[in-house]
Amino acid sequence: MCENSELRQEILAKTRTVPNAENMEFCVNLLRELRAKIFTSEKFYPPGRIFFMSGSTFGDDGEVSLREVIEVDKKFSDLVLDPFMFDLSRHVPNRYESALAKYWGECKNKLDSEKI
């Protein structure tokens, strides 16, 4: 997509606004075509167990959930573009450590309250 400026402009034009049926169909068909013709390389994943953290993970109030990803190839088969993915301040190690500490604290409190 970086090399094909026409395709890039067409994708941006169809995805910058609220999607309609025609634009959604375009995106689905394009993704299907790219998967079949271009995205054919073997995918690599980190070794070991992979966990997916969601919820209010970065200092917000609310619950945090942590789930192990069993079918890695299904969960991470495609890159999902999101406006927050380019916010590098959200992807520094100390933020993940803080979120994990928050999650662990919630789990520990829950376990302590369930003890007899």
N, CA, C and O atoms as CSV, one atom per row, in Angstrom:
chain,resi,resn,atom,element,x,y,z
A,1,MET,N,N,0.824,-1.185,0.000
A,1,MET,CA,C,0.000,0.000,0.000
A,1,MET,C,C,0.868,1.249,0.000
A,1,MET,O,O,0.462,2.288,-0.520
A,2,CYS,N,N,2.056,1.156,0.577
A,2,CYS,CA,C,2.928,2.322,0.582
A,2,CYS,C,C,3.389,2.665,-0.823
A,2,CYS,O,O,3.575,3.838,-1.148
A,3,GLU,N,N,3.572,1.657,-1.653
A,3,GLU,CA,C,4.051,1.892,-3.010
A,3,GLU,C,C,2.942,2.254,-3.976
A,3,GLU,O,O,3.212,2.877,-5.003
A,4,ASN,N,N,1.711,1.888,-3.687
A,4,ASN,CA,C,0.597,2.139,-4.596
A,4,ASN,C,C,-0.227,3.319,-4.067
A,4,ASN,O,O,-1.159,3.139,-3.284
A,5,SER,N,N,0.132,4.519,-4.507
A,5,SER,CA,C,-0.523,5.720,-3.966
A,5,SER,C,C,-1.994,5.794,-4.370
A,5,SER,O,O,-2.807,6.328,-3.615
A,6,GLU,N,N,-2.352,5.272,-5.539
A,6,GLU,CA,C,-3.762,5.293,-5.954
A,6,GLU,C,C,-4.609,4.424,-5.030
A,6,GLU,O,O,-5.683,4.837,-4.591
A,7,LEU,N,N,-4.127,3.230,-4.741
A,7,LEU,CA,C,-4.849,2.332,-3.835
A,7,LEU,C,C,-4.937,2.956,-2.444
A,7,LEU,O,O,-5.992,2.930,-1.810
A,8,ARG,N,N,-3.837,3.510,-1.981
A,8,ARG,CA,C,-3.824,4.147,-0.662
A,8,ARG,C,C,-4.862,5.269,-0.582
A,8,ARG,O,O,-5.607,5.352,0.394
A,9,GLN,N,N,-4.915,6.128,-1.595
A,9,GLN,CA,C,-5.878,7.227,-1.603
A,9,GLN,C,C,-7.320,6.715,-1.658
A,9,GLN,O,O,-8.209,7.283,-1.025
A,10,GLU,N,N,-7.544,5.641,-2.416
A,10,GLU,CA,C,-8.891,5.073,-2.507
A,10,GLU,C,C,-9.331,4.495,-1.157
A,10,GLU,O,O,-10.471,4.683,-0.734
A,11,ILE,N,N,-8.421,3.796,-0.496
A,11,ILE,CA,C,-8.739,3.233,0.822
A,11,ILE,C,C,-9.040,4.350,1.811
A,11,ILE,O,O,-10.025,4.284,2.546
A,12,LEU,N,N,-8.204,5.366,1.831
A,12,LEU,CA,C,-8.429,6.489,2.750
A,12,LEU,C,C,-9.750,7.191,2.462
A,12,LEU,O,O,-10.474,7.559,3.386
A,13,ALA,N,N,-10.058,7.374,1.206
A,13,ALA,CA,C,-11.312,8.042,0.847
A,13,ALA,C,C,-12.525,7.239,1.304
A,13,ALA,O,O,-13.542,7.814,1.695
A,14,LYS,N,N,-12.421,5.916,1.256
A,14,LYS,CA,C,-13.571,5.077,1.609
A,14,LYS,C,C,-13.664,4.774,3.099
A,14,LYS,O,O,-14.686,4.274,3.568
A,15,THR,N,N,-12.603,5.073,3.847
A,15,THR,CA,C,-12.626,4.733,5.272
A,15,THR,C,C,-12.589,5.947,6.196
A,15,THR,O,O,-12.697,5.783,7.411
A,16,ARG,N,N,-12.444,7.122,5.677
A,16,ARG,CA,C,-12.383,8.330,6.528
A,16,ARG,C,C,-13.739,8.749,7.056
A,16,ARG,O,O,-13.818,9.440,8.072
A,17,THR,N,N,-14.778,8.357,6.406
A,17,THR,CA,C,-16.121,8.756,6.826
A,17,THR,C,C,-16.840,7.562,7.442
A,17,THR,O,O,-16.302,6.455,7.476
A,18,VAL,N,N,-18.032,7.785,7.917
A,18,VAL,CA,C,-18.847,6.695,8.445
A,18,VAL,C,C,-19.079,5.704,7.311
A,18,VAL,O,O,-19.540,6.091,6.237
A,19,PRO,N,N,-18.763,4.429,7.538
A,19,PRO,CA,C,-18.863,3.458,6.446
A,19,PRO,C,C,-20.305,3.213,6.004
A,19,PRO,O,O,-21.221,3.113,6.821
A,20,ASN,N,N,-20.474,3.120,4.696
A,20,ASN,CA,C,-21.763,2.713,4.149
A,20,ASN,C,C,-21.583,1.329,3.533
A,20,ASN,O,O,-20.469,0.805,3.510
A,21,ALA,N,N,-22.636,0.744,3.048
A,21,ALA,CA,C,-22.592,-0.631,2.528
A,21,ALA,C,C,-21.610,-0.766,1.368
A,21,ALA,O,O,-20.877,-1.752,1.287
A,22,GLU,N,N,-21.593,0.209,0.479
A,22,GLU,CA,C,-20.705,0.148,-0.688
A,22,GLU,C,C,-19.232,0.186,-0.260
A,22,GLU,O,O,-18.417,-0.582,-0.770
A,23,ASN,N,N,-18.895,1.078,0.674
A,23,ASN,CA,C,-17.513,1.173,1.144
A,23,ASN,C,C,-17.098,-0.067,1.926
A,23,ASN,O,O,-15.962,-0.527,1.810
A,24,MET,N,N,-18.011,-0.606,2.719
A,24,MET,CA,C,-17.705,-1.822,3.472
A,24,MET,C,C,-17.454,-2.985,2.517
A,24,MET,O,O,-16.530,-3.773,2.718
A,25,GLU,N,N,-18.271,-3.089,1.489
A,25,GLU,CA,C,-18.090,-4.155,0.500
A,25,GLU,C,C,-16.741,-4.009,-0.203
A,25,GLU,O,O,-16.046,-4.999,-0.431
A,26,PHE,N,N,-16.374,-2.777,-0.544
A,26,PHE,CA,C,-15.074,-2.515,-1.162
A,26,PHE,C,C,-13.954,-3.010,-0.260
A,26,PHE,O,O,-13.048,-3.706,-0.719
A,27,CYS,N,N,-14.010,-2.653,1.032
A,27,CYS,CA,C,-12.962,-3.036,1.977
A,27,CYS,C,C,-12.872,-4.546,2.157
A,27,CYS,O,O,-11.778,-5.109,2.186
A,28,VAL,N,N,-14.020,-5.195,2.278
A,28,VAL,CA,C,-14.035,-6.655,2.442
A,28,VAL,C,C,-13.448,-7.340,1.212
A,28,VAL,O,O,-12.635,-8.256,1.333
A,29,ASN,N,N,-13.857,-6.898,0.045
A,29,ASN,CA,C,-13.348,-7.503,-1.189
A,29,ASN,C,C,-11.850,-7.244,-1.367
A,29,ASN,O,O,-11.110,-8.135,-1.785
A,30,LEU,N,N,-11.409,-6.039,-1.054
A,30,LEU,CA,C,-9.992,-5.716,-1.167
A,30,LEU,C,C,-9.171,-6.554,-0.199
A,30,LEU,O,O,-8.125,-7.084,-0.575
A,31,LEU,N,N,-9.626,-6.680,1.032
A,31,LEU,CA,C,-8.908,-7.487,2.009
A,31,LEU,C,C,-8.840,-8.945,1.557
A,31,LEU,O,O,-7.796,-9.585,1.691
A,32,ARG,N,N,-9.916,-9.463,1.036
A,32,ARG,CA,C,-9.935,-10.845,0.535
A,32,ARG,C,C,-8.904,-11.013,-0.588
A,32,ARG,O,O,-8.174,-12.003,-0.627
A,33,GLU,N,N,-8.853,-10.043,-1.492
A,33,GLU,CA,C,-7.908,-10.098,-2.613
A,33,GLU,C,C,-6.462,-9.994,-2.118
A,33,GLU,O,O,-5.592,-10.726,-2.588
A,34,LEU,N,N,-6.209,-9.095,-1.179
A,34,LEU,CA,C,-4.855,-8.941,-0.640
A,34,LEU,C,C,-4.406,-10.198,0.088
A,34,LEU,O,O,-3.255,-10.615,-0.042
A,35,ARG,N,N,-5.307,-10.805,0.854
A,35,ARG,CA,C,-4.958,-12.058,1.551
A,35,ARG,C,C,-4.548,-13.145,0.564
A,35,ARG,O,O,-3.578,-13.868,0.790
A,36,ALA,N,N,-5.293,-13.250,-0.525
A,36,ALA,CA,C,-5.042,-14.320,-1.496
A,36,ALA,C,C,-3.774,-14.080,-2.311
A,36,ALA,O,O,-3.067,-15.033,-2.638
A,37,LYS,N,N,-3.474,-12.826,-2.645
A,37,LYS,CA,C,-2.381,-12.536,-3.569
A,37,LYS,C,C,-1.108,-12.016,-2.914
A,37,LYS,O,O,-0.010,-12.272,-3.408
A,38,ILE,N,N,-1.241,-11.292,-1.815
A,38,ILE,CA,C,-0.073,-10.607,-1.265
A,38,ILE,C,C,0.291,-11.089,0.134
A,38,ILE,O,O,1.467,-11.311,0.420
A,39,PHE,N,N,-0.685,-11.252,0.999
A,39,PHE,CA,C,-0.407,-11.617,2.393
A,39,PHE,C,C,-0.258,-13.130,2.526
A,39,PHE,O,O,-1.026,-13.776,3.239
A,40,THR,N,N,0.714,-13.680,1.850
A,40,THR,CA,C,0.860,-15.137,1.821
A,40,THR,C,C,2.058,-15.636,2.636
A,40,THR,O,O,2.254,-16.845,2.755
A,41,SER,N,N,2.844,-14.743,3.186
A,41,SER,CA,C,4.022,-15.146,3.959
A,41,SER,C,C,3.606,-15.768,5.289
A,41,SER,O,O,2.532,-15.493,5.824
A,42,GLU,N,N,4.493,-16.611,5.798
A,42,GLU,CA,C,4.255,-17.199,7.114
A,42,GLU,C,C,4.290,-16.100,8.166
A,42,GLU,O,O,5.137,-15.209,8.114
A,43,LYS,N,N,3.376,-16.165,9.110
A,43,LYS,CA,C,3.335,-15.170,10.180
A,43,LYS,C,C,4.145,-15.664,11.370
A,43,LYS,O,O,4.188,-16.860,11.659
A,44,PHE,N,N,4.777,-14.735,12.045
A,44,PHE,CA,C,5.571,-15.065,13.216
A,44,PHE,C,C,4.915,-14.465,14.442
A,44,PHE,O,O,4.398,-13.350,14.399
A,45,TYR,N,N,4.940,-15.212,15.536
A,45,TYR,CA,C,4.350,-14.768,16.791
A,45,TYR,C,C,5.392,-14.913,17.885
A,45,TYR,O,O,6.317,-15.716,17.761
A,46,PRO,N,N,5.250,-14.140,18.958
A,46,PRO,CA,C,6.208,-14.279,20.062
A,46,PRO,C,C,6.165,-15.687,20.640
A,46,PRO,O,O,5.109,-16.320,20.652
A,47,PRO,N,N,7.302,-16.182,21.120
A,47,PRO,CA,C,7.301,-17.510,21.730
A,47,PRO,C,C,6.606,-17.477,23.090
A,47,PRO,O,O,6.485,-16.422,23.713
A,48,GLY,N,N,6.162,-18.621,23.530
A,48,GLY,CA,C,5.531,-18.720,24.845
A,48,GLY,C,C,4.050,-18.423,24.801
A,48,GLY,O,O,3.428,-18.417,23.739
A,49,ARG,N,N,3.502,-18.180,25.962
A,49,ARG,CA,C,2.065,-17.918,26.099
A,49,ARG,C,C,1.797,-16.444,25.793
A,49,ARG,O,O,2.575,-15.569,26.173
A,50,ILE,N,N,0.687,-16.183,25.102
A,50,ILE,CA,C,0.313,-14.822,24.740
A,50,ILE,C,C,-0.984,-14.482,25.459
A,50,ILE,O,O,-1.934,-15.265,25.456
A,51,PHE,N,N,-1.012,-13.305,26.076
A,51,PHE,CA,C,-2.191,-12.843,26.797
A,51,PHE,C,C,-2.713,-11.566,26.157
A,51,PHE,O,O,-1.947,-10.748,25.648
A,52,PHE,N,N,-4.034,-11.412,26.192
A,52,PHE,CA,C,-4.709,-10.241,25.639
A,52,PHE,C,C,-5.311,-9.460,26.794
A,52,PHE,O,O,-6.161,-9.967,27.526
A,53,MET,N,N,-4.862,-8.220,26.951
A,53,MET,CA,C,-5.345,-7.381,28.044
A,53,MET,C,C,-6.354,-6.384,27.474
A,53,MET,O,O,-6.104,-5.757,26.445
A,54,SER,N,N,-7.489,-6.245,28.146
A,54,SER,CA,C,-8.500,-5.291,27.681
A,54,SER,C,C,-9.170,-4.635,28.877
A,54,SER,O,O,-8.977,-5.037,30.025
A,55,GLY,N,N,-9.951,-3.628,28.581
A,55,GLY,CA,C,-10.632,-2.891,29.639
A,55,GLY,C,C,-9.925,-1.583,29.911
A,55,GLY,O,O,-9.242,-1.044,29.041
A,56,SER,N,N,-10.085,-1.082,31.097
A,56,SER,CA,C,-9.471,0.194,31.493
A,56,SER,C,C,-8.045,-0.064,31.942
A,56,SER,O,O,-7.752,-0.058,33.138
A,57,THR,N,N,-7.176,-0.287,31.001
A,57,THR,CA,C,-5.838,-0.759,31.322
A,57,THR,C,C,-4.841,0.325,31.687
A,57,THR,O,O,-3.848,0.035,32.355
A,58,PHE,N,N,-5.068,1.562,31.272
A,58,PHE,CA,C,-4.028,2.566,31.460
A,58,PHE,C,C,-4.452,3.688,32.393
A,58,PHE,O,O,-4.508,4.853,32.000
A,59,GLY,N,N,-4.749,3.323,33.631
A,59,GLY,CA,C,-5.006,4.310,34.649
A,59,GLY,C,C,-6.451,4.751,34.770
A,59,GLY,O,O,-6.785,5.505,35.684
A,60,ASP,N,N,-7.304,4.309,33.885
A,60,ASP,CA,C,-8.713,4.682,33.967
A,60,ASP,C,C,-9.382,3.840,35.047
A,60,ASP,O,O,-8.887,2.777,35.422
A,61,ASP,N,N,-10.507,4.330,35.536
A,61,ASP,CA,C,-11.287,3.520,36.467
A,61,ASP,C,C,-12.005,2.442,35.673
A,61,ASP,O,O,-12.357,2.643,34.511
A,62,GLY,N,N,-12.213,1.324,36.295
A,62,GLY,CA,C,-12.918,0.237,35.629
A,62,GLY,C,C,-12.129,-1.050,35.731
A,62,GLY,O,O,-11.000,-1.077,36.221
A,63,GLU,N,N,-12.743,-2.103,35.261
A,63,GLU,CA,C,-12.114,-3.417,35.359
A,63,GLU,C,C,-11.141,-3.670,34.216
A,63,GLU,O,O,-11.265,-3.117,33.123
A,64,VAL,N,N,-10.187,-4.513,34.507
A,64,VAL,CA,C,-9.200,-4.949,33.542
A,64,VAL,C,C,-9.369,-6.449,33.397
A,64,VAL,O,O,-9.568,-7.154,34.386
A,65,SER,N,N,-9.290,-6.935,32.175
A,65,SER,CA,C,-9.344,-8.383,31.994
A,65,SER,C,C,-8.093,-8.840,31.261
A,65,SER,O,O,-7.538,-8.121,30.430
A,66,LEU,N,N,-7.672,-10.030,31.584
A,66,LEU,CA,C,-6.494,-10.631,30.984
A,66,LEU,C,C,-6.876,-12.043,30.592
A,66,LEU,O,O,-7.233,-12.860,31.440
A,67,ARG,N,N,-6.800,-12.326,29.296
A,67,ARG,CA,C,-7.179,-13.650,28.803
A,67,ARG,C,C,-6.042,-14.232,27.982
A,67,ARG,O,O,-5.389,-13.524,27.215
A,68,GLU,N,N,-5.811,-15.528,28.149
A,68,GLU,CA,C,-4.801,-16.186,27.334
A,68,GLU,C,C,-5.357,-16.424,25.941
A,68,GLU,O,O,-6.507,-16.830,25.777
A,69,VAL,N,N,-4.528,-16.166,24.947
A,69,VAL,CA,C,-4.922,-16.380,23.561
A,69,VAL,C,C,-4.519,-17.799,23.179
A,69,VAL,O,O,-3.334,-18.128,23.124
A,70,ILE,N,N,-5.509,-18.626,22.921
A,70,ILE,CA,C,-5.242,-20.026,22.583
A,70,ILE,C,C,-4.989,-20.178,21.082
A,70,ILE,O,O,-4.009,-20.803,20.676
A,71,GLU,N,N,-5.858,-19.618,20.272
A,71,GLU,CA,C,-5.715,-19.720,18.818
A,71,GLU,C,C,-5.097,-18.436,18.280
A,71,GLU,O,O,-5.787,-17.569,17.744
A,72,VAL,N,N,-3.777,-18.335,18.438
A,72,VAL,CA,C,-3.053,-17.119,18.084
A,72,VAL,C,C,-3.238,-16.767,16.623
A,72,VAL,O,O,-3.421,-15.597,16.287
A,73,ASP,N,N,-3.192,-17.758,15.750
A,73,ASP,CA,C,-3.303,-17.476,14.324
A,73,ASP,C,C,-4.661,-16.902,13.946
A,73,ASP,O,O,-4.755,-16.151,12.975
A,74,LYS,N,N,-5.712,-17.232,14.686
A,74,LYS,CA,C,-7.032,-16.678,14.405
A,74,LYS,C,C,-7.172,-15.271,14.993
A,74,LYS,O,O,-7.750,-14.389,14.358
A,75,LYS,N,N,-6.650,-15.062,16.193
A,75,LYS,CA,C,-6.796,-13.770,16.869
A,75,LYS,C,C,-5.964,-12.687,16.194
A,75,LYS,O,O,-6.390,-11.535,16.107
A,76,PHE,N,N,-4.778,-13.055,15.717
A,76,PHE,CA,C,-3.858,-12.073,15.163
A,76,PHE,C,C,-3.562,-12.306,13.691
A,76,PHE,O,O,-2.451,-12.047,13.231
A,77,SER,N,N,-4.551,-12.795,12.949
A,77,SER,CA,C,-4.315,-13.080,11.540
A,77,SER,C,C,-4.203,-11.817,10.695
A,77,SER,O,O,-3.529,-11.822,9.665
A,78,ASP,N,N,-4.849,-10.744,11.116
A,78,ASP,CA,C,-4.812,-9.491,10.360
A,78,ASP,C,C,-4.435,-8.338,11.266
A,78,ASP,O,O,-4.737,-8.331,12.459
A,79,LEU,N,N,-3.774,-7.371,10.675
A,79,LEU,CA,C,-3.469,-6.143,11.382
A,79,LEU,C,C,-4.727,-5.294,11.419
A,79,LEU,O,O,-5.303,-4.986,10.376
A,80,VAL,N,N,-5.149,-4.919,12.602
A,80,VAL,CA,C,-6.333,-4.080,12.759
A,80,VAL,C,C,-5.856,-2.644,12.951
A,80,VAL,O,O,-5.140,-2.339,13.905
A,81,LEU,N,N,-6.258,-1.776,12.044
A,81,LEU,CA,C,-5.851,-0.383,12.139
A,81,LEU,C,C,-6.786,0.349,13.086
A,81,LEU,O,O,-8.009,0.246,12.991
A,82,ASP,N,N,-6.178,1.089,14.000
A,82,ASP,CA,C,-6.933,1.814,15.006
A,82,ASP,C,C,-6.239,3.159,15.209
A,82,ASP,O,O,-5.010,3.220,15.179
A,83,PRO,N,N,-6.988,4.224,15.414
A,83,PRO,CA,C,-6.343,5.532,15.600
A,83,PRO,C,C,-5.352,5.555,16.764
A,83,PRO,O,O,-4.371,6.296,16.713
A,84,PHE,N,N,-5.583,4.764,17.804
A,84,PHE,CA,C,-4.694,4.766,18.964
A,84,PHE,C,C,-3.388,4.022,18.720
A,84,PHE,O,O,-2.447,4.174,19.499
A,85,MET,N,N,-3.305,3.222,17.662
A,85,MET,CA,C,-2.096,2.437,17.459
A,85,MET,C,C,-0.892,3.312,17.129
A,85,MET,O,O,0.247,2.879,17.307
A,86,PHE,N,N,-1.120,4.517,16.660
A,86,PHE,CA,C,-0.013,5.407,16.329
A,86,PHE,C,C,0.325,6.357,17.476
A,86,PHE,O,O,1.217,7.194,17.340
A,87,ASP,N,N,-0.372,6.237,18.595
A,87,ASP,CA,C,-0.087,7.022,19.787
A,87,ASP,C,C,0.978,6.266,20.577
A,87,ASP,O,O,0.660,5.404,21.396
A,88,LEU,N,N,2.230,6.593,20.325
A,88,LEU,CA,C,3.336,5.841,20.917
A,88,LEU,C,C,3.382,5.959,22.429
A,88,LEU,O,O,3.976,5.107,23.090
A,89,SER,N,N,2.769,6.995,22.996
A,89,SER,CA,C,2.770,7.124,24.448
A,89,SER,C,C,1.988,6.000,25.114
A,89,SER,O,O,2.171,5.742,26.304
A,90,ARG,N,N,1.121,5.331,24.364
A,90,ARG,CA,C,0.338,4.221,24.911
A,90,ARG,C,C,1.112,2.906,24.883
A,90,ARG,O,O,0.654,1.913,25.449
A,91,HIS,N,N,2.278,2.883,24.234
A,91,HIS,CA,C,3.005,1.632,24.037
A,91,HIS,C,C,4.402,1.663,24.639
A,91,HIS,O,O,5.356,1.175,24.032
A,92,VAL,N,N,4.522,2.228,25.813
A,92,VAL,CA,C,5.805,2.213,26.510
A,92,VAL,C,C,5.718,1.171,27.622
A,92,VAL,O,O,4.662,0.993,28.230
A,93,PRO,N,N,6.820,0.490,27.886
A,93,PRO,CA,C,6.794,-0.636,28.836
A,93,PRO,C,C,6.220,-0.306,30.207
A,93,PRO,O,O,5.503,-1.130,30.774
A,94,ASN,N,N,6.512,0.881,30.765
A,94,ASN,CA,C,6.023,1.161,32.110
A,94,ASN,C,C,4.500,1.239,32.160
A,94,ASN,O,O,3.913,0.988,33.212
A,95,ARG,N,N,3.850,1.579,31.057
A,95,ARG,CA,C,2.379,1.595,31.046
A,95,ARG,C,C,1.846,0.173,31.120
A,95,ARG,O,O,0.853,-0.079,31.803
A,96,TYR,N,N,2.487,-0.757,30.431
A,96,TYR,CA,C,2.058,-2.153,30.500
A,96,TYR,C,C,2.306,-2.723,31.889
A,96,TYR,O,O,1.480,-3.464,32.422
A,97,GLU,N,N,3.446,-2.375,32.469
A,97,GLU,CA,C,3.745,-2.848,33.823
A,97,GLU,C,C,2.718,-2.319,34.823
A,97,GLU,O,O,2.273,-3.054,35.705
A,98,SER,N,N,2.343,-1.049,34.687
A,98,SER,CA,C,1.332,-0.468,35.578
A,98,SER,C,C,-0.014,-1.168,35.399
A,98,SER,O,O,-0.703,-1.459,36.376
A,99,ALA,N,N,-0.380,-1.433,34.157
A,99,ALA,CA,C,-1.654,-2.106,33.890
A,99,ALA,C,C,-1.651,-3.520,34.458
A,99,ALA,O,O,-2.652,-3.967,35.017
A,100,LEU,N,N,-0.531,-4.225,34.316
A,100,LEU,CA,C,-0.441,-5.576,34.879
A,100,LEU,C,C,-0.488,-5.540,36.401
A,100,LEU,O,O,-1.109,-6.403,37.022
A,101,ALA,N,N,0.162,-4.548,37.010
A,101,ALA,CA,C,0.120,-4.410,38.466
A,101,ALA,C,C,-1.308,-4.142,38.921
A,101,ALA,O,O,-1.751,-4.681,39.935
A,102,LYS,N,N,-2.031,-3.311,38.173
A,102,LYS,CA,C,-3.430,-3.023,38.503
A,102,LYS,C,C,-4.262,-4.300,38.390
A,102,LYS,O,O,-5.078,-4.599,39.261
A,103,TYR,N,N,-4.047,-5.042,37.318
A,103,TYR,CA,C,-4.777,-6.293,37.119
A,103,TYR,C,C,-4.464,-7.268,38.254
A,103,TYR,O,O,-5.369,-7.884,38.816
A,104,TRP,N,N,-3.190,-7.403,38.583
A,104,TRP,CA,C,-2.799,-8.333,39.643
A,104,TRP,C,C,-3.419,-7.916,40.974
A,104,TRP,O,O,-3.861,-8.769,41.744
A,105,GLY,N,N,-3.455,-6.615,41.249
A,105,GLY,CA,C,-4.071,-6.129,42.484
A,105,GLY,C,C,-5.546,-6.471,42.542
A,105,GLY,O,O,-6.049,-6.883,43.587
A,106,GLU,N,N,-6.249,-6.303,41.417
A,106,GLU,CA,C,-7.680,-6.650,41.385
A,106,GLU,C,C,-7.878,-8.145,41.601
A,106,GLU,O,O,-8.781,-8.556,42.330
A,107,CYS,N,N,-7.042,-8.954,40.974
A,107,CYS,CA,C,-7.162,-10.413,41.129
A,107,CYS,C,C,-6.848,-10.827,42.566
A,107,CYS,O,O,-7.552,-11.653,43.148
A,108,LYS,N,N,-5.795,-10.253,43.129
A,108,LYS,CA,C,-5.402,-10.603,44.490
A,108,LYS,C,C,-6.505,-10.227,45.473
A,108,LYS,O,O,-6.830,-11.007,46.367
A,109,ASN,N,N,-7.085,-9.033,45.314
A,109,ASN,CA,C,-8.183,-8.615,46.193
A,109,ASN,C,C,-9.369,-9.556,46.073
A,109,ASN,O,O,-10.004,-9.899,47.070
A,110,LYS,N,N,-9.663,-9.969,44.850
A,110,LYS,CA,C,-10.782,-10.881,44.617
A,110,LYS,C,C,-10.508,-12.232,45.265
A,110,LYS,O,O,-11.393,-12.816,45.888
A,111,LEU,N,N,-9.275,-12.731,45.117
A,111,LEU,CA,C,-8.904,-14.017,45.724
A,111,LEU,C,C,-8.936,-13.928,47.242
A,111,LEU,O,O,-9.418,-14.846,47.906
A,112,ASP,N,N,-8.423,-12.820,47.803
A,112,ASP,CA,C,-8.409,-12.653,49.272
A,112,ASP,C,C,-9.829,-12.602,49.834
A,112,ASP,O,O,-10.100,-13.132,50.912
A,113,SER,N,N,-10.736,-11.953,49.084
A,113,SER,CA,C,-12.107,-11.831,49.583
A,113,SER,C,C,-12.872,-13.158,49.490
A,113,SER,O,O,-13.882,-13.343,50.169
A,114,GLU,N,N,-12.387,-14.080,48.648
A,114,GLU,CA,C,-13.066,-15.369,48.493
A,114,GLU,C,C,-12.550,-16.416,49.466
A,114,GLU,O,O,-13.139,-17.492,49.577
A,115,LYS,N,N,-11.470,-16.127,50.169
A,115,LYS,CA,C,-10.912,-17.090,51.115
A,115,LYS,C,C,-11.858,-17.258,52.305
A,115,LYS,O,O,-12.548,-16.325,52.715
A,116,ILE,N,N,-11.867,-18.456,52.834
A,116,ILE,CA,C,-12.730,-18.754,53.987
A,116,ILE,C,C,-11.906,-18.752,55.246
A,116,ILE,O,O,-12.438,-18.981,56.332
